[in-house]
Amino acid sequence: MRTRIKICGFTQVEDAVIAAGLGVDAIGLVFYPPSPRHVSIERAVEIVKVLPAFVTVVALFVDEQEAQIREVLGRVSIDCIQFHGDESADACRIYNKPYMKAIRMKPGLDILAIAAQYQDATALLLDAYHPGVKGGSGSQFDWDLIPEKCSLPVVLAGGLQVNNARLAIESVRPYALDVSSGVEVEKGIKDVAKMAAFIQAINESDG
């Protein structure tokens, strides 16, 4: 099975266009104001407008108000929602939109029970736990915490970069890898060479 590739945290139109040209499967747009990768609705519209067919657009929210989420969905062409906070399964379902639930990994979590709780999610996104930081920390977690079999596809995030992409695939066998800081010049600004190398490393691992 081919490992899918999501690059998250785009703030620049040209970066998203380049990523699409390099063969990324999905781009992530962060609608979380405290994040340095936060985008306005207006900028999100600009980015989505220039993307080619078959690139999935993922909107990331962190414990956001329903009205704000609905405003984004009403104005931006979003394919999938990524809930990165403490949202309940019921709160994730009300938008009638495919969604992923992000889990910040730490010892003692029962991932299989969480997967059952969010059974209608399209995937579980497993990220590093960092106190006070809801993702995008650039930290890697202990992959041994991930069960060998899960009822939902696993999207692996947290501290990924070209140097550990192959190992991540061999160790976890995830449905997809999700990278942000590992392919940046600075937060929100992507590095073309790093994006290209990351995608190439994944494609070569699958080959």
Contacts in CASP RR format, 6 or more apart in sequence:
PFRMAT RR
TARGET T0000
AUTHOR 0000-0000-0000
METHOD contacts of the structure
MODEL  1
MRTRIKICGFTQVEDAVIAAGLGVDAIGLVFYPPSPRHVSIERAVEIVKV
LPAFVTVVALFVDEQEAQIREVLGRVSIDCIQFHGDESADACRIYNKPYM
KAIRMKPGLDILAIAAQYQDATALLLDAYHPGVKGGSGSQFDWDLIPEKC
SLPVVLAGGLQVNNARLAIESVRPYALDVSSGVEVEKGIKDVAKMAAFIQ
AINESDG
1 175 0 8 1.000
1 206 0 8 1.000
2 206 0 8 1.000
3 169 0 8 1.000
3 174 0 8 1.000
3 175 0 8 1.000
3 176 0 8 1.000
3 177 0 8 1.000
3 202 0 8 1.000
3 205 0 8 1.000
3 206 0 8 1.000
4 25 0 8 1.000
4 26 0 8 1.000
4 155 0 8 1.000
4 175 0 8 1.000
4 176 0 8 1.000
4 177 0 8 1.000
5 23 0 8 1.000
5 24 0 8 1.000
5 25 0 8 1.000
5 26 0 8 1.000
5 176 0 8 1.000
5 177 0 8 1.000
5 179 0 8 1.000
5 198 0 8 1.000
5 199 0 8 1.000
5 202 0 8 1.000
6 24 0 8 1.000
6 25 0 8 1.000
6 26 0 8 1.000
6 27 0 8 1.000
6 28 0 8 1.000
6 56 0 8 1.000
6 58 0 8 1.000
6 155 0 8 1.000
6 176 0 8 1.000
6 177 0 8 1.000
6 178 0 8 1.000
6 179 0 8 1.000
7 19 0 8 1.000
7 24 0 8 1.000
7 26 0 8 1.000
7 27 0 8 1.000
7 28 0 8 1.000
7 178 0 8 1.000
7 179 0 8 1.000
7 180 0 8 1.000
7 183 0 8 1.000
7 190 0 8 1.000
7 195 0 8 1.000
7 198 0 8 1.000
8 27 0 8 1.000
8 28 0 8 1.000
8 30 0 8 1.000
8 37 0 8 1.000
8 58 0 8 1.000
8 60 0 8 1.000
8 136 0 8 1.000
8 157 0 8 1.000
8 178 0 8 1.000
8 179 0 8 1.000
8 180 0 8 1.000
9 27 0 8 1.000
9 28 0 8 1.000
9 29 0 8 1.000
9 30 0 8 1.000
9 37 0 8 1.000
9 39 0 8 1.000
9 60 0 8 1.000
9 180 0 8 1.000
9 188 0 8 1.000
10 16 0 8 1.000
10 19 0 8 1.000
10 27 0 8 1.000
10 28 0 8 1.000
10 29 0 8 1.000
10 37 0 8 1.000
10 39 0 8 1.000
10 47 0 8 1.000
10 188 0 8 1.000
10 190 0 8 1.000
11 37 0 8 1.000
11 38 0 8 1.000
11 39 0 8 1.000
11 43 0 8 1.000
11 188 0 8 1.000
11 189 0 8 1.000
12 47 0 8 1.000
12 188 0 8 1.000
12 189 0 8 1.000
12 190 0 8 1.000
13 43 0 8 1.000
13 46 0 8 1.000
13 47 0 8 1.000
13 50 0 8 1.000
15 189 0 8 1.000
15 190 0 8 1.000
15 192 0 8 1.000
16 27 0 8 1.000
16 47 0 8 1.000
16 50 0 8 1.000
16 51 0 8 1.000
17 50 0 8 1.000
17 51 0 8 1.000
18 190 0 8 1.000
18 192 0 8 1.000
18 195 0 8 1.000
19 27 0 8 1.000
19 190 0 8 1.000
19 195 0 8 1.000
20 27 0 8 1.000
20 51 0 8 1.000
20 52 0 8 1.000
20 55 0 8 1.000
21 52 0 8 1.000
22 195 0 8 1.000
22 196 0 8 1.000
22 199 0 8 1.000
23 199 0 8 1.000
24 55 0 8 1.000
24 195 0 8 1.000
24 199 0 8 1.000
25 55 0 8 1.000
25 56 0 8 1.000
25 176 0 8 1.000
26 55 0 8 1.000
26 56 0 8 1.000
26 57 0 8 1.000
26 58 0 8 1.000
26 79 0 8 1.000
26 80 0 8 1.000
26 176 0 8 1.000
27 47 0 8 1.000
27 51 0 8 1.000
27 55 0 8 1.000
27 56 0 8 1.000
27 57 0 8 1.000
27 58 0 8 1.000
28 57 0 8 1.000
28 58 0 8 1.000
28 59 0 8 1.000
28 60 0 8 1.000
28 82 0 8 1.000
29 39 0 8 1.000
29 44 0 8 1.000
29 47 0 8 1.000
29 48 0 8 1.000
29 57 0 8 1.000
29 58 0 8 1.000
29 59 0 8 1.000
29 60 0 8 1.000
29 76 0 8 1.000
29 78 0 8 1.000
30 37 0 8 1.000
30 38 0 8 1.000
30 39 0 8 1.000
30 60 0 8 1.000
31 38 0 8 1.000
31 39 0 8 1.000
31 41 0 8 1.000
31 44 0 8 1.000
31 59 0 8 1.000
31 60 0 8 1.000
31 61 0 8 1.000
31 64 0 8 1.000
31 68 0 8 1.000
31 69 0 8 1.000
31 72 0 8 1.000
32 38 0 8 1.000
32 60 0 8 1.000
32 61 0 8 1.000
32 62 0 8 1.000
32 64 0 8 1.000
32 84 0 8 1.000
32 134 0 8 1.000
35 62 0 8 1.000
35 134 0 8 1.000
35 136 0 8 1.000
36 187 0 8 1.000
36 188 0 8 1.000
37 136 0 8 1.000
37 180 0 8 1.000
37 187 0 8 1.000
37 188 0 8 1.000
39 47 0 8 1.000
41 71 0 8 1.000
41 72 0 8 1.000
41 75 0 8 1.000
41 76 0 8 1.000
44 59 0 8 1.000
44 72 0 8 1.000
44 76 0 8 1.000
45 75 0 8 1.000
45 76 0 8 1.000
48 57 0 8 1.000
48 76 0 8 1.000
48 77 0 8 1.000
48 78 0 8 1.000
51 57 0 8 1.000
56 79 0 8 1.000
56 80 0 8 1.000
57 76 0 8 1.000
57 77 0 8 1.000
57 78 0 8 1.000
57 79 0 8 1.000
57 80 0 8 1.000
58 78 0 8 1.000
58 79 0 8 1.000
58 80 0 8 1.000
58 81 0 8 1.000
58 82 0 8 1.000
58 100 0 8 1.000
59 72 0 8 1.000
59 73 0 8 1.000
59 76 0 8 1.000
59 78 0 8 1.000
59 80 0 8 1.000
59 81 0 8 1.000
59 82 0 8 1.000
60 82 0 8 1.000
60 84 0 8 1.000
61 68 0 8 1.000
61 69 0 8 1.000
61 72 0 8 1.000
61 81 0 8 1.000
61 82 0 8 1.000
61 83 0 8 1.000
61 84 0 8 1.000
61 85 0 8 1.000
61 87 0 8 1.000
62 83 0 8 1.000
62 84 0 8 1.000
62 85 0 8 1.000
62 134 0 8 1.000
63 85 0 8 1.000
63 86 0 8 1.000
63 87 0 8 1.000
66 91 0 8 1.000
66 94 0 8 1.000
69 81 0 8 1.000
69 95 0 8 1.000
70 95 0 8 1.000
72 78 0 8 1.000
73 81 0 8 1.000
73 95 0 8 1.000
73 97 0 8 1.000
78 97 0 8 1.000
79 98 0 8 1.000
80 97 0 8 1.000
80 98 0 8 1.000
80 99 0 8 1.000
80 100 0 8 1.000
80 122 0 8 1.000
81 92 0 8 1.000
81 95 0 8 1.000
81 97 0 8 1.000
81 98 0 8 1.000
81 99 0 8 1.000
81 100 0 8 1.000
82 99 0 8 1.000
82 100 0 8 1.000
82 102 0 8 1.000
82 125 0 8 1.000
83 91 0 8 1.000
83 92 0 8 1.000
83 99 0 8 1.000
83 100 0 8 1.000
83 101 0 8 1.000
83 102 0 8 1.000
84 102 0 8 1.000
84 125 0 8 1.000
84 127 0 8 1.000
84 134 0 8 1.000
84 135 0 8 1.000
85 102 0 8 1.000
85 134 0 8 1.000
87 101 0 8 1.000
89 101 0 8 1.000
89 117 0 8 1.000
89 118 0 8 1.000
89 119 0 8 1.000
89 120 0 8 1.000
89 121 0 8 1.000
92 99 0 8 1.000
92 101 0 8 1.000
92 118 0 8 1.000
92 121 0 8 1.000
93 99 0 8 1.000
93 120 0 8 1.000
98 122 0 8 1.000
99 121 0 8 1.000
99 122 0 8 1.000
100 121 0 8 1.000
100 122 0 8 1.000
100 123 0 8 1.000
100 124 0 8 1.000
100 125 0 8 1.000
100 155 0 8 1.000
101 114 0 8 1.000
101 118 0 8 1.000
101 121 0 8 1.000
101 124 0 8 1.000
101 125 0 8 1.000
102 124 0 8 1.000
102 125 0 8 1.000
102 126 0 8 1.000
102 127 0 8 1.000
102 135 0 8 1.000
102 157 0 8 1.000
103 109 0 8 1.000
103 111 0 8 1.000
103 114 0 8 1.000
103 124 0 8 1.000
103 125 0 8 1.000
103 126 0 8 1.000
103 127 0 8 1.000
104 127 0 8 1.000
104 128 0 8 1.000
104 129 0 8 1.000
104 130 0 8 1.000
104 134 0 8 1.000
104 135 0 8 1.000
105 126 0 8 1.000
105 127 0 8 1.000
105 128 0 8 1.000
105 129 0 8 1.000
105 141 0 8 1.000
105 142 0 8 1.000
105 145 0 8 1.000
105 146 0 8 1.000
106 129 0 8 1.000
106 141 0 8 1.000
106 145 0 8 1.000
107 142 0 8 1.000
107 145 0 8 1.000
108 145 0 8 1.000
109 145 0 8 1.000
111 124 0 8 1.000
111 126 0 8 1.000
111 145 0 8 1.000
111 146 0 8 1.000
111 147 0 8 1.000
111 150 0 8 1.000
112 147 0 8 1.000
112 150 0 8 1.000
112 151 0 8 1.000
114 124 0 8 1.000
115 121 0 8 1.000
115 124 0 8 1.000
115 150 0 8 1.000
115 151 0 8 1.000
115 152 0 8 1.000
116 151 0 8 1.000
118 124 0 8 1.000
118 152 0 8 1.000
119 151 0 8 1.000
119 152 0 8 1.000
121 152 0 8 1.000
122 152 0 8 1.000
122 153 0 8 1.000
123 152 0 8 1.000
123 153 0 8 1.000
123 154 0 8 1.000
123 155 0 8 1.000
123 175 0 8 1.000
123 176 0 8 1.000
124 150 0 8 1.000
124 152 0 8 1.000
124 153 0 8 1.000
124 154 0 8 1.000
124 155 0 8 1.000
125 155 0 8 1.000
125 157 0 8 1.000
125 178 0 8 1.000
126 141 0 8 1.000
126 146 0 8 1.000
126 154 0 8 1.000
126 155 0 8 1.000
126 156 0 8 1.000
126 157 0 8 1.000
127 135 0 8 1.000
127 136 0 8 1.000
127 141 0 8 1.000
127 157 0 8 1.000
127 158 0 8 1.000
127 178 0 8 1.000
128 135 0 8 1.000
128 137 0 8 1.000
128 138 0 8 1.000
128 139 0 8 1.000
128 140 0 8 1.000
128 141 0 8 1.000
128 157 0 8 1.000
128 158 0 8 1.000
128 159 0 8 1.000
129 141 0 8 1.000
130 137 0 8 1.000
130 139 0 8 1.000
135 157 0 8 1.000
135 158 0 8 1.000
136 157 0 8 1.000
136 158 0 8 1.000
136 180 0 8 1.000
136 181 0 8 1.000
137 158 0 8 1.000
137 159 0 8 1.000
137 181 0 8 1.000
138 158 0 8 1.000
138 159 0 8 1.000
138 180 0 8 1.000
138 181 0 8 1.000
138 182 0 8 1.000
139 158 0 8 1.000
139 159 0 8 1.000
140 158 0 8 1.000
140 159 0 8 1.000
140 160 0 8 1.000
140 164 0 8 1.000
141 158 0 8 1.000
143 156 0 8 1.000
143 168 0 8 1.000
143 171 0 8 1.000
143 172 0 8 1.000
146 154 0 8 1.000
146 156 0 8 1.000
146 172 0 8 1.000
153 174 0 8 1.000
153 175 0 8 1.000
153 176 0 8 1.000
154 172 0 8 1.000
154 174 0 8 1.000
154 175 0 8 1.000
155 174 0 8 1.000
155 175 0 8 1.000
155 176 0 8 1.000
155 177 0 8 1.000
155 178 0 8 1.000
156 168 0 8 1.000
156 172 0 8 1.000
156 174 0 8 1.000
156 176 0 8 1.000
156 177 0 8 1.000
156 178 0 8 1.000
157 177 0 8 1.000
157 178 0 8 1.000
157 179 0 8 1.000
157 180 0 8 1.000
158 178 0 8 1.000
159 179 0 8 1.000
159 181 0 8 1.000
159 182 0 8 1.000
160 168 0 8 1.000
160 177 0 8 1.000
160 178 0 8 1.000
160 179 0 8 1.000
160 182 0 8 1.000
160 198 0 8 1.000
161 179 0 8 1.000
161 182 0 8 1.000
161 183 0 8 1.000
161 194 0 8 1.000
161 198 0 8 1.000
162 182 0 8 1.000
162 194 0 8 1.000
162 197 0 8 1.000
162 198 0 8 1.000
162 201 0 8 1.000
165 177 0 8 1.000
165 198 0 8 1.000
165 201 0 8 1.000
165 202 0 8 1.000
165 205 0 8 1.000
166 201 0 8 1.000
166 202 0 8 1.000
166 204 0 8 1.000
166 205 0 8 1.000
168 174 0 8 1.000
168 177 0 8 1.000
169 177 0 8 1.000
169 202 0 8 1.000
169 205 0 8 1.000
169 206 0 8 1.000
170 205 0 8 1.000
177 202 0 8 1.000
179 198 0 8 1.000
181 187 0 8 1.000
182 194 0 8 1.000
182 198 0 8 1.000
183 190 0 8 1.000
183 191 0 8 1.000
183 194 0 8 1.000
183 195 0 8 1.000
183 198 0 8 1.000
184 190 0 8 1.000
184 191 0 8 1.000
184 194 0 8 1.000
185 191 0 8 1.000
END
